[in-house]
Amino acid sequence: MPGDDGEQGSYQGAPEGRCARRHAIHGSDPASGTTERFATNRYHGTWHILSDVGGARLLGRLMWAMAFQRHADTILLLDGPLLVENPFDADRRRRS
């Protein structure tokens, strides 16, 4: 459970009969004043993360931190207020 091993955001739990694994979850907290936003889209069979220059810098810092610390079973989480609508899909909806 979170906090029992000093790792913030750890999660342990799995459906009955499955192996439970512990993961460390890292991300940016919108309550910290982060103004960067991200969107995703799938194009040519590949998922893309879309953002502006500030978002690219934040994502780069998060990825660098993950690579530098190199902990197995670590997840980078971008969700909630950090995610916005994909501008390409939003544009198509307006045309319909």
Order of alpha helices (4+ residues) and beta strands (2+ residues): beta-beta-beta-alpha-beta-alpha
